[in-house]
């Protein structure tokens, strides 16, 4: 499932969810912010570098990849909430058009996490991302992604919980589909939401790990 994401498309997504999470009077358009524009080229380069890994991660979450390595198979068991909580082999067990809606939503969730990190964090090493071969650390990322929110809790705390607020605004758009079309009741609802939230924070974490790798060059 290769991505056709651009920096403009993911920041448009971020701006929409940020606007939903904040009072209208406090919303600013980051896409015209001078500081953001000054780092936009580096963000474009990083997006190209991390997208293959993030797309493979999303495919694992969706149950479309069971894993070619021990690490991937363990991650698939932990991350695929369709198998864990809905007793489905993968997202492909869900009828259309709901299937396509959920595939887009899960992918959006990962890229929204990435865009949130782009919006909040500044890393001098971003300019060296291309040389960092970030795909080489995919197994390391995948292991950490199982508990991504806990791994980067400081990211949420330092931003005064804005990432969590953005995620909740995003999840609220899809929650009725989980409940109505997939029959996610009260007891499963919290578990499914926690799994999807972890996808969001994994999107942010992959950028942090890539920048840390680049900073060591």
C-alpha positions in Angstrom: 0.0 0.0 0.0 2.4 2.7 -1.1 1.7 6.2 0.0 1.1 9.2 -2.2 1.2 11.6 0.7 2.8 15.1 0.2 3.8 17.5 2.9 0.9 19.7 1.8 -1.7 16.9 2.1 -0.6 15.8 5.6 -0.4 19.4 6.9 -3.9 20.0 5.5 -5.1 17.0 7.4 -3.3 18.3 10.5 -4.7 21.8 10.2 -8.3 20.3 10.0 -7.9 18.1 13.1 -6.1 20.9 15.0 -9.0 23.2 14.2 -11.5 20.7 15.5 -9.5 20.2 18.7 -9.2 23.9 19.6 -11.5 26.8 20.2 -11.8 28.8 16.9 -10.4 31.9 18.5 -7.1 30.2 19.3 -6.6 28.4 15.9 -3.7 29.6 13.7 -2.9 28.3 10.3 0.5 26.7 10.6 0.8 26.3 6.8 1.5 30.1 6.5 3.6 30.3 9.6 7.1 31.6 8.9 8.9 29.1 11.1 7.1 26.2 9.5 7.8 27.5 6.0 11.5 27.8 6.9 11.7 24.0 7.6 9.2 22.8 5.0 11.8 21.6 2.6 13.5 19.4 5.2 10.1 18.1 6.2 9.4 17.1 2.5 12.7 15.2 2.5 11.9 13.4 5.7 8.4 12.5 4.6 9.9 10.8 1.5 12.4 9.0 3.7 10.0 7.6 6.4 6.9 6.9 4.2 8.0 3.4 3.1 8.4 2.3 6.8 5.3 4.0 7.9 3.3 2.5 5.1 4.5 -1.0 6.0 3.7 -0.3 9.6 0.1 0.6 8.6 -0.2 -2.6 6.5 0.8 -4.6 9.6 -1.8 -2.7 11.7 -4.4 -3.5 9.1 -3.5 -7.2 9.1 -2.4 -7.2 5.5 1.2 -8.1 6.4 1.7 -10.9 8.9 5.4 -10.4 9.0 8.6 -11.6 7.3 10.6 -11.6 10.5 10.2 -12.6 14.1 9.9 -8.9 15.0 7.2 -8.2 12.4 5.2 -11.3 13.4 5.3 -10.3 17.1 4.3 -6.7 16.1 1.4 -8.0 13.9 0.0 -9.9 16.9 0.2 -6.8 19.1 -0.8 -4.1 16.6 -3.6 -5.6 14.5 -6.7 -4.6 16.5 -8.9 -6.3 13.9 -7.5 -9.6 15.1 -7.1 -8.7 18.8 -10.5 -7.1 19.5 -12.8 -7.8 16.5 -11.9 -11.4 15.8 -11.2 -10.7 12.1 -8.3 -11.9 10.1 -7.6 -8.4 8.7 -9.3 -5.3 7.5 -10.0 -7.2 4.3 -12.6 -9.2 6.2 -14.8 -6.1 6.4 -17.3 -5.5 3.6 -17.1 -2.4 1.3 -17.5 0.5 1.5 -16.6 0.4 5.2 -13.3 -1.3 4.5 -12.0 1.5 2.4 -13.1 4.1 5.0 -11.2 2.3 7.7 -8.1 1.8 5.6 -8.0 5.5 4.9 -8.7 6.3 8.5 -5.9 4.1 9.9 -3.4 5.5 7.3 -4.5 9.1 8.1 -4.0 8.3 11.8 -0.4 7.4 11.3 0.3 10.4 9.0 -1.5 12.7 11.4 0.9 11.6 14.1 3.8 12.3 11.8 2.4 15.7 10.9 1.8 16.6 14.6 5.5 15.9 15.2 6.4 18.0 12.2 4.3 20.9 13.5 5.6 20.8 17.1 9.2 19.8 17.0 12.3 21.3 15.5 15.3 19.0 14.8 18.5 20.4 13.3 19.3 16.9 12.1 16.3 16.8 9.7 18.5 18.1 6.9 20.6 14.9 7.2 17.7 12.5 7.1 18.4 11.2 3.6 21.9 10.0 4.6 20.5 8.3 7.7 19.0 5.2 5.9 16.0 5.3 8.3 14.5 2.1 6.8 17.4 0.2 8.3 15.9 0.8 11.8 12.5 -0.5 10.9 12.6 -3.5 13.3 13.7 -1.2 16.1 10.8 1.2 15.3 8.4 -1.7 15.1 9.3 -3.1 18.5 8.9 0.4 20.1 5.7 1.1 18.2 3.8 -1.5 20.2 4.0 0.9 23.2 4.5 4.1 21.2 2.5 6.4 23.4 4.4 5.3 26.5 7.7 5.6 24.7 7.2 9.2 23.8 5.0 10.4 26.6 7.2 13.4 27.1 6.2 14.6 23.6 2.6 14.8 24.6 3.3 16.3 28.0 5.7 19.0 26.7 3.0 20.1 24.2 0.4 20.4 27.0 -1.5 17.4 25.7 -2.2 19.0 22.3 -1.2 15.8 20.4 -3.8 13.8 22.5 -6.4 16.5 21.9 -5.8 16.3 18.1 -6.0 12.5 18.2 -9.4 12.6 20.0 -10.8 15.1 17.5 -9.6 12.7 14.7 -11.0 9.6 16.3 -14.4 11.2 17.0 -14.9 11.3 13.2 -14.6 7.5 12.8 -16.0 6.3 16.1 -19.6 6.0 14.9 -18.4 3.7 12.1 -16.6 1.4 14.5 -19.8 1.2 16.6 -22.4 1.0 13.9 -20.7 -1.0 11.1 -18.3 -3.1 13.2 -20.4 -3.6 16.3 -17.8 -2.2 18.7 -19.7 -2.0 22.0 -18.9 -0.3 25.3 -16.4 -2.9 26.5 -14.3 -3.1 23.3 -14.5 0.6 22.5 -11.8 1.7 24.9 -9.4 -1.0 23.7 -9.9 -0.2 20.0 -9.4 3.5 20.7 -6.2 2.8 22.6 -4.9 0.7 19.7 -5.7 3.4 17.2 -4.1 6.1 19.5 -1.0 4.0 19.5 -0.9 4.2 15.7 -1.0 8.0 16.0 1.9 8.2 18.4 3.9 5.7 16.3 3.6 8.2 13.5 5.2 10.8 15.6 7.8 8.4 17.0 9.1 7.3 13.6 10.1 10.9 12.9 11.8 11.3 16.3 13.8 8.1 15.8 14.8 9.1 12.3 16.0 12.5 13.5 17.9 10.8 16.3 19.6 8.5 13.8 20.5 11.4 11.6 21.9 13.4 14.5 24.5 10.6 15.0 26.0 11.0 11.6 
